[in-house]
Amino acid sequence: MTLKLTRRDFLKLAGLGSIAATLNWDRIIKKAVAAAQNGEINVIWFEAQDCAGNTTALIQATEPDLVEVLAGASHVVGPGNVKLLFHETVMLPWGESALDILRKAAAGEYDPYVLVLEGSFPVDEKAGGPPGSDLFCYIGDENGKPVSCLEWMRRLLKRAVAVVSVGNCASYGGVVANRVMAEEFFDKLGYSEYKKWVGGGWSRSPTGGVGFFPDKRRGHKGLIDLLPEAEPFRKFAYGQCTPKVAGQPDCRPALAVPGCPANGNGQLRVIANMILWAKGLLPLPELDEYWRPKFIFGPTVHEQCPRAAWYAAGDFRKTPGEPSARCLYAVGCKGPVSHCPWNKVGWVNGVGGPTRTGGVCLGCTEPGFTDAFEPFYEKLPYVGSSRQQLEKYVEAGAAATAAAGVLAGVWAAARSRSKSKKGEGEES
């Protein structure tokens, strides 16, 4: 398969990609789809340890509307281009009929397909978990035994042409991967078997849950590191190869759309991008170090915040619930080290977003969430206005306090120092 675009059009699209987040995304997609030929790209949406929050956010999407996408009535993907084969929350088949779809996909009957992941993936017995760990997350059974969510990944990753992880759990492990003193908890209960995977790459949570990508802040691996079947995606993620066309066996793309939940419009844009790439109609987006598309997750929340003028003026809230337009930095906003545009453009139809509506940014689009961003209402250490300085401070804190919850030690120290000074809400 080759790109069905002229070289000039391709370069034009690639150039526009850098500013797609602001003005040109729909235009780029529409232009690419105009050249599409008839055909199908299937989508398998797999939910593991999740709350279906990303699916709920997807249903709220307005650019385009989810119903338009599923009905093939949207210009973003076009009629005849997408077939949502499996999504356990919204699909009509159930029971064995639903499981048969996954089995046929694993057998190659629904090639090509893009695999969309929601929720984290806990350890199972085959991966070294203790007896009974298959029950942490499973869908269906075969021969009287549960088929773990991790086993489905072993099967489905072999044939997926691309992977999109939606939400923080699927991307980096999220809340499910939080360190909750698992070792001490299991020691008290006498469950020594449940500590076996600690140190083996899984998260330090009771289920060992991880995302598709590693969490660099909490120090645990992702499925791309832990499953041999994910090797083509691992090579892409670590810059060891560049996929040229869909179906390339040894190099396949994977992108993260994190959030708790991920914004619906963001999900659809990235999924549409991957679908069109699989059809040879659109280049892959440029990614940041955490495998997020830069056209969405490039700037920080702080850089796009509608309260930025108050920050510049040094006018900060004294309490989190203060009814004012003041900047939230002094009451714990993690906007300076978090990346997403939803506080700028709104969550749905220009409405919503934490800082727009008076809440602090919690860092939910970042690796390490939530461990690395607690306490939520503690002020980040002030290190100047440089985004790079702030991020270096966060990374240094993560390395120094990993055993106790990444940044908790750094922010606790900052809190202790601040008690001896006046003007907690000032830039000092």
Secondary structure by P-SEA (a helix, b strand, c coil): ccccccaaaaaaaaaaccccccccaaaaaaaaaaaccbbbbbbbbbbccccaaaaaaaaacccccaaaaaacccccccccccccccccccccccaaaaaaaaaaaaaccccbbbbbbcbbbbbcccccccccccccccccccccccccaaaaaacccccccbbbbcccccccccccccccaaaaaaaaaccccccccccccccccccccccccccccccccccccccccaaaaaaaaaccccccccccccbbbbbbbccccccaaaaaaaaaaaaaaaacccccccccccccccccccccccccccaaaaaaacccccccccccccccccccccccccccccccccccccccccccccccccccccccccccccccccccccccccaaaaaaaaaaaaaaccccccaaaaaaaaaaaaaacccccccc
